[in-house]
Amino acid sequence: MRSPDGAKRNPGLPSPHSASLHAGYPSKPQMPTIDYYVWLLSDWAYLGGVRFVQLAARHGLKINHIPMPMQDVYAGSGGILLANRSWQRQAYRITELKRWRTRLGIQVNIEPKFFPCDVDLASCVVIAGQRRGLPIADFVNAVMRAIWAEDQNVADPGVLIAIADRCGLEGRELLDAADTEAVRGEYRGNTGRALAAGVFGSPFYVFAGELFWGQDRLDMLEEAIVRLATGNLGRSLE
């Protein structure tokens, strides 16, 4: 590669001209990111949603929301939808939900009125908002709260518009943006993206190449964040 004066230069280095343009303006470091693979119908994602957002804020991390159609991820990873699981597994899930509801002090309707429901449109709204650079985390948690605590039907466009408006977003505008092939294509593509990353459930958090499955792994996720920043957690085995 040659500079304008014909001299060869290292393609990995900025040209003198570009450097002069940015003189005195230090580049802003890119904010570290956590990839958040989430099914908006997930009870466990709901239970961890607010704590996860708080964790990311504590450490100055950006959340990359990747909503996915769980039935398709299950199909590619050997998972079983709730209705098809054995009665033993279904019963134990309810036991665990009650335990975590008590431990966290979070309202959870064990058998919500609108469950299961179609969350494809809500997922596309998340993608549309994120593509526009909007703060979408509160909307994600509000959608899950609407399902698991407020008995609302988030498959209803009017419900989604109202939720988005309450979160300070332009609900009608976002809904229109969600109804585009670009957004729908990204949503479909998130299945392959999840499977390629090693994801098989919700919620899944991916940080610095490490995978963490479930809201009960948020403390381990935070330890990984601290370890990356400081080198260790001050433990004798490290």
Backbone hydrogen bonds in HBPLUS format (Angstrom, degrees):
<---DONOR---> <-ACCEPTOR-->    atom                        ^
c    i                          cat <-CA-CA->   ^        H-A-AA   ^      H-
h    n   atom  resd res      DA  || num        DHA   H-A  angle D-A-AA Bond
n    s   type  num  typ     dist DA aas  dist angle  dist       angle   num
A0009-ARG N   A0001-MET O   3.08 MM   8  6.12 155.1  2.15 161.3 160.1     1
A0003-SER N   A0007-ALA O   2.81 MM   4  5.53 161.6  1.85 160.3 162.0     2
A0006-GLY N   A0003-SER O   2.85 MM   3  5.33 164.1  1.87 123.5 126.8     3
A0013-LEU N   A0010-ASN O   3.02 MM   3  5.55 168.7  2.03 120.6 124.3     4
A0019-ALA N   A0015-SER O   2.95 MM   4  6.21 158.5  2.00 156.7 163.5     5
A0020-SER N   A0016-PRO O   3.02 MM   4  6.22 150.4  2.11 143.5 150.4     6
A0021-LEU N   A0017-HIS O   3.19 MM   4  6.52 143.7  2.33 141.9 151.6     7
A0022-HIS N   A0019-ALA O   3.14 MM   3  5.30 132.3  2.38  98.0 110.2     8
A0023-ALA N   A0020-SER O   3.37 MM   3  5.01 165.3  2.39  96.3 100.5     9
A0025-TYR N   A0022-HIS O   2.94 MM   3  5.31 156.9  2.00 136.5 136.1    10
A0062-LYS N   A0032-PRO O   2.84 MM  30  6.11 173.3  1.85 163.6 162.6    11
A0034-ILE N   A0062-LYS O   2.83 MM  28  6.26 153.6  1.90 165.1 174.1    12
A0064-ASN N   A0034-ILE O   2.90 MM  30  5.97 176.9  1.90 153.4 154.1    13
A0035-ASP N   A0206-VAL O   2.97 MM 171  5.02 157.0  2.03 154.7 150.5    14
A0206-VAL N   A0035-ASP O   2.90 MM 171  5.02 156.9  1.96 145.7 152.0    15
A0036-TYR N   A0064-ASN O   2.89 MM  28  5.78 179.2  1.89 149.7 149.5    16
A0066-ILE N   A0036-TYR O   2.81 MM  30  5.67 157.7  1.86 156.9 149.3    17
A0037-TYR N   A0204-PHE O   2.86 MM 167  5.03 150.5  1.95 156.2 160.1    18
A0204-PHE N   A0037-TYR O   3.01 MM 167  5.03 156.8  2.06 149.1 153.4    19
A0038-VAL N   A0066-ILE O   3.21 MM  28  6.17 157.0  2.26 124.1 129.9    20
A0068-MET N   A0038-VAL O   3.01 MM  30  6.14 147.3  2.12 143.8 149.0    21
A0042-SER N   A0039-TRP O   2.90 MM   3  5.39 164.9  1.92 125.7 128.2    22
A0046-TYR N   A0042-SER O   3.14 MM   4  6.33 151.9  2.22 138.5 146.0    23
A0047-LEU N   A0043-ASP O   3.01 MM   4  6.35 156.0  2.07 146.9 152.8    24
A0048-GLY N   A0044-TRP O   3.17 MM   4  6.39 143.4  2.31 140.5 149.2    25
A0049-GLY N   A0045-ALA O   2.85 MM   4  5.64 116.7  2.26 142.0 157.6    26
A0049-GLY N   A0046-TYR O   3.26 MM   3  5.08 148.9  2.37  97.3 106.3    27
A0052-PHE N   A0048-GLY O   2.88 MM   4  5.93 151.9  1.96 156.5 164.9    28
A0053-VAL N   A0049-GLY O   3.16 MM   4  6.44 160.0  2.20 148.9 153.4    29
A0054-GLN N   A0050-VAL O   2.99 MM   4  6.25 158.9  2.03 151.8 157.9    30
A0055-LEU N   A0051-ARG O   2.87 MM   4  6.05 152.7  1.94 144.9 152.5    31
A0056-ALA N   A0052-PHE O   2.98 MM   4  6.27 166.3  2.00 155.2 157.6    32
A0057-ALA N   A0053-VAL O   3.03 MM   4  6.23 156.1  2.09 144.9 151.7    33
A0058-ARG N   A0054-GLN O   2.92 MM   4  6.16 154.1  1.99 148.7 155.5    34
A0059-HIS N   A0055-LEU O   3.31 MM   4  6.62 147.5  2.42 148.2 155.4    35
A0061-LEU N   A0056-ALA O   2.87 MM   5  4.88 170.9  1.88 147.8 147.5    36
A0060-GLY N   A0057-ALA O   3.25 MM   3  5.02 163.6  2.28 100.5 105.4    37
A0072-ASP N   A0069-PRO O   3.04 MM   3  5.65 132.5  2.27 114.0 125.1    38
A0073-VAL N   A0069-PRO O   3.21 MM   4  6.57 154.6  2.27 147.5 155.2    39
A0074-TYR N   A0070-MET O   2.76 MM   4  5.95 165.0  1.78 159.5 163.1    40
A0075-ALA N   A0071-GLN O   3.08 MM   4  6.19 151.1  2.17 132.2 140.2    41
A0076-GLY N   A0072-ASP O   3.18 MM   4  6.44 137.3  2.37 137.5 147.5    42
A0076-GLY N   A0073-VAL O   3.13 MM   3  5.20 130.0  2.39  96.5 109.5    43
A0077-SER N   A0073-VAL O   3.03 MM   4  6.14 113.4  2.49 139.0 156.0    44
A0077-SER N   A0074-TYR O   3.05 MM   3  5.06 152.1  2.13 101.7 110.5    45
A0078-GLY N   A0074-TYR O   2.89 MM   4  5.54 119.8  2.26 159.3 158.6    46
A0079-GLY N   A0074-TYR O   3.05 MM   5  4.11 137.5  2.24 118.4 122.2    47
A0084-ASN N   A0081-LEU O   2.91 MM   3  5.52 146.4  2.03 118.6 128.6    48
A0085-ARG N   A0082-LEU O   3.09 MM   3  5.35 169.0  2.10 114.6 118.0    49
A0090-GLN N   A0086-SER O   3.04 MM   4  6.34 160.7  2.07 153.7 159.7    50
A0091-ALA N   A0087-TRP O   2.86 MM   4  5.95 157.1  1.92 146.3 152.2    51
A0092-TYR N   A0088-GLN O   2.99 MM   4  6.20 158.5  2.04 145.8 151.7    52
A0093-ARG N   A0089-ARG O   3.03 MM   4  6.16 153.7  2.10 144.5 151.2    53
A0094-ILE N   A0090-GLN O   3.34 MM   4  6.64 155.8  2.41 143.0 147.7    54
A0095-THR N   A0091-ALA O   3.15 MM   4  6.50 156.5  2.20 146.7 153.2    55
A0096-GLU N   A0092-TYR O   2.92 MM   4  6.21 160.9  1.96 155.5 159.8    56
A0097-LEU N   A0093-ARG O   2.88 MM   4  6.14 155.0  1.95 150.3 157.7    57
A0098-LYS N   A0094-ILE O   3.05 MM   4  6.28 159.7  2.09 150.7 155.0    58
A0099-ARG N   A0095-THR O   3.04 MM   4  6.34 154.3  2.11 145.4 152.8    59
A0100-TRP N   A0096-GLU O   2.89 MM   4  6.12 169.0  1.91 157.3 159.1    60
A0101-ARG N   A0097-LEU O   2.85 MM   4  5.93 151.3  1.93 145.3 154.1    61
A0102-THR N   A0098-LYS O   3.10 MM   4  6.26 156.2  2.16 143.5 148.6    62
A0103-ARG N   A0099-ARG O   2.89 MM   4  6.16 164.7  1.91 151.1 155.9    63
A0104-LEU N   A0100-TRP O   2.92 MM   4  5.86 168.5  1.93 149.3 152.2    64
A0105-GLY N   A0101-ARG O   2.92 MM   4  5.62 130.0  2.18 131.7 144.1    65
A0106-ILE N   A0101-ARG O   3.32 MM   5  5.29 138.9  2.50 133.9 143.2    66
A0109-ASN N   A0148-TRP O   2.69 MM  39  5.45 164.5  1.71 163.3 167.3    67
A0123-SER N   A0119-VAL O   2.90 MM   4  6.05 154.6  1.97 148.6 155.9    68
A0124-CYS N   A0120-ASP O   2.99 MM   4  6.27 150.3  2.08 145.9 153.8    69
A0125-VAL N   A0121-LEU O   2.94 MM   4  6.27 144.2  2.07 146.9 157.3    70
A0126-VAL N   A0122-ALA O   3.08 MM   4  6.44 152.4  2.16 146.1 152.8    71
A0127-ILE N   A0123-SER O   3.08 MM   4  6.44 159.6  2.13 146.8 151.8    72
A0128-ALA N   A0124-CYS O   2.85 MM   4  6.04 163.0  1.88 147.9 152.8    73
A0129-GLY N   A0125-VAL O   2.89 MM   4  6.08 160.6  1.93 150.7 155.6    74
A0130-GLN N   A0126-VAL O   2.94 MM   4  6.14 162.3  1.98 152.6 157.5    75
A0131-ARG N   A0127-ILE O   2.87 MM   4  6.03 156.8  1.93 152.2 158.7    76
A0132-ARG N   A0129-GLY O   3.12 MM   3  5.19 134.8  2.34  96.1 108.5    77
A0134-LEU N   A0129-GLY O   3.00 MM   5  5.32 163.4  2.03 154.8 149.6    78
A0133-GLY N   A0130-GLN O   2.91 MM   3  4.93 159.5  1.95 105.7 111.7    79
A0139-PHE N   A0136-ILE O   3.11 MM   3  5.32 119.4  2.50 101.3 116.0    80
A0140-VAL N   A0136-ILE O   3.07 MM   4  6.40 157.7  2.12 155.3 161.7    81
A0141-ASN N   A0137-ALA O   3.10 MM   4  6.42 166.5  2.12 156.2 158.2    82
A0142-ALA N   A0138-ASP O   2.86 MM   4  5.99 148.2  1.96 142.5 152.2    83
A0143-VAL N   A0139-PHE O   2.90 MM   4  6.11 151.1  1.98 152.8 159.0    84
A0144-MET N   A0140-VAL O   3.23 MM   4  6.55 162.9  2.26 148.3 152.2    85
A0145-ARG N   A0141-ASN O   2.88 MM   4  6.05 151.3  1.96 143.2 152.1    86
A0146-ALA N   A0142-ALA O   2.86 MM   4  6.00 147.9  1.97 139.8 148.5    87
A0147-ILE N   A0143-VAL O   3.21 MM   4  6.56 144.9  2.34 142.8 151.0    88
A0148-TRP N   A0144-MET O   2.95 MM   4  6.15 175.8  1.95 156.8 157.4    89
A0149-ALA N   A0145-ARG O   2.78 MM   4  5.23 143.2  1.92 145.3 148.2    90
A0150-GLU N   A0145-ARG O   3.18 MM   5  6.49 133.6  2.40 149.9 155.4    91
A0152-GLN N   A0146-ALA O   2.94 MM   6  5.23 168.1  1.95 146.9 147.3    92
A0156-ASP N   A0153-ASN O   3.09 MM   3  5.78 165.9  2.11 118.5 122.8    93
A0159-VAL N   A0156-ASP O   3.01 MM   3  5.35 125.7  2.31 108.2 121.6    94
A0160-LEU N   A0156-ASP O   3.21 MM   4  6.61 158.3  2.26 154.4 160.5    95
A0161-ILE N   A0157-PRO O   2.92 MM   4  6.20 158.0  1.97 152.9 158.8    96
A0162-ALA N   A0158-GLY O   3.07 MM   4  6.25 160.5  2.11 144.1 149.0    97
A0163-ILE N   A0159-VAL O   2.95 MM   4  6.21 157.9  2.00 150.6 156.7    98
A0164-ALA N   A0160-LEU O   2.90 MM   4  6.08 168.9  1.91 153.7 156.7    99
A0165-ASP N   A0161-ILE O   2.91 MM   4  6.09 161.4  1.95 150.3 155.7   100
A0166-ARG N   A0162-ALA O   3.03 MM   4  6.24 156.0  2.09 145.2 151.3   101
A0167-CYS N   A0163-ILE O   3.09 MM   4  6.38 135.1  2.31 141.6 154.0   102
A0167-CYS N   A0164-ALA O   3.02 MM   3  5.04 129.6  2.29  96.1 110.3   103
A0169-LEU N   A0164-ALA O   2.92 MM   5  5.13 160.1  1.96 150.8 145.6   104
A0168-GLY N   A0165-ASP O   3.01 MM   3  5.16 158.6  2.06 110.5 113.3   105
A0174-LEU N   A0170-GLU O   2.90 MM   4  6.09 158.9  1.95 158.5 165.2   106
A0175-LEU N   A0171-GLY O   2.92 MM   4  6.10 155.7  1.98 150.9 157.6   107
A0176-ASP N   A0172-ARG O   3.09 MM   4  6.34 155.1  2.16 144.7 150.8   108
A0177-ALA N   A0173-GLU O   3.01 MM   4  6.29 153.9  2.08 143.3 150.8   109
A0178-ALA N   A0174-LEU O   2.83 MM   4  6.07 140.0  1.99 144.0 155.1   110
A0179-ASP N   A0176-ASP O   3.18 MM   3  5.33 139.6  2.35  99.2 110.0   111
A0184-ARG N   A0180-THR O   3.00 MM   4  6.24 172.0  2.01 156.9 159.5   112
A0185-GLY N   A0181-GLU O   2.73 MM   4  5.71 152.3  1.81 144.1 152.0   113
A0186-GLU N   A0182-ALA O   3.09 MM   4  6.29 150.3  2.18 137.5 144.9   114
A0187-TYR N   A0183-VAL O   2.98 MM   4  6.30 157.9  2.03 151.3 157.4   115
A0188-ARG N   A0184-ARG O   2.96 MM   4  6.25 162.3  1.99 149.4 153.7   116
A0189-GLY N   A0185-GLY O   2.90 MM   4  6.04 157.5  1.96 145.4 152.4   117
A0190-ASN N   A0186-GLU O   2.99 MM   4  6.20 123.5  2.32 139.8 153.5   118
A0190-ASN N   A0187-TYR O   3.14 MM   3  5.21 142.2  2.29  97.8 108.7   119
A0191-THR N   A0188-ARG O   3.26 MM   3  6.02 161.2  2.30 117.3 121.7   120
A0193-ARG N   A0189-GLY O   3.06 MM   4  6.31 157.3  2.11 148.9 156.1   121
A0194-ALA N   A0190-ASN O   2.87 MM   4  5.88 155.9  1.93 139.2 144.8   122
A0195-LEU N   A0191-THR O   3.01 MM   4  6.30 169.7  2.02 155.7 158.0   123
A0196-ALA N   A0192-GLY O   2.92 MM   4  5.99 158.8  1.96 146.4 152.4   124
A0197-ALA N   A0193-ARG O   3.09 MM   4  6.24 137.6  2.27 137.7 148.5   125
A0197-ALA N   A0194-ALA O   3.06 MM   3  5.15 127.4  2.35  96.8 110.9   126
A0199-VAL N   A0194-ALA O   2.92 MM   5  5.05 159.1  1.96 153.0 146.0   127
A0198-GLY N   A0195-LEU O   3.11 MM   3  5.15 149.6  2.21  99.5 108.8   128
A0214-GLY N   A0203-PRO O   2.87 MM  11  5.22 165.8  1.89 154.7 158.4   129
A0205-TYR N   A0212-PHE O   2.86 MM   7  5.12 165.7  1.88 150.9 155.7   130
A0212-PHE N   A0205-TYR O   2.85 MM   7  5.12 143.9  1.98 151.4 161.1   131
A0207-PHE N   A0210-GLU O   2.91 MM   3  5.28 152.8  1.99 150.5 155.8   132
A0210-GLU N   A0207-PHE O   2.86 MM   3  5.28 167.7  1.87 123.1 125.8   133
A0217-ARG N   A0214-GLY O   2.99 MM   3  5.59 154.4  2.06 119.4 121.8   134
A0218-LEU N   A0215-GLN O   3.41 MM   3  5.54 162.1  2.44 109.7 109.5   135
A0220-MET N   A0217-ARG O   3.09 MM   3  5.21 119.1  2.48  97.8 112.5   136
A0221-LEU N   A0217-ARG O   2.94 MM   4  6.27 150.3  2.03 150.7 159.9   137
A0222-GLU N   A0218-LEU O   2.95 MM   4  6.21 157.0  2.00 145.2 150.8   138
A0223-GLU N   A0219-ASP O   3.01 MM   4  6.27 149.6  2.10 140.4 148.8   139
A0224-ALA N   A0220-MET O   3.03 MM   4  6.28 152.3  2.11 143.6 150.4   140
A0225-ILE N   A0221-LEU O   3.05 MM   4  6.39 149.4  2.15 147.0 155.4   141
A0226-VAL N   A0222-GLU O   2.97 MM   4  6.24 163.2  2.00 153.4 157.1   142
A0227-ARG N   A0223-GLU O   2.83 MM   4  5.97 160.9  1.87 149.8 155.8   143
A0228-LEU N   A0224-ALA O   3.03 MM   4  6.14 155.1  2.09 141.7 147.6   144
A0229-ALA N   A0225-ILE O   3.15 MM   4  6.37 147.9  2.26 141.7 150.3   145
A0230-THR N   A0226-VAL O   2.86 MM   4  6.00 152.9  1.93 156.3 163.4   146
A0231-GLY N   A0227-ARG O   2.67 MM   4  4.89 145.0  1.79 135.6 142.8   147
A0238-GLU N   A0235-ARG O   3.18 MM   3  5.63 162.6  2.22 113.5 118.9   148
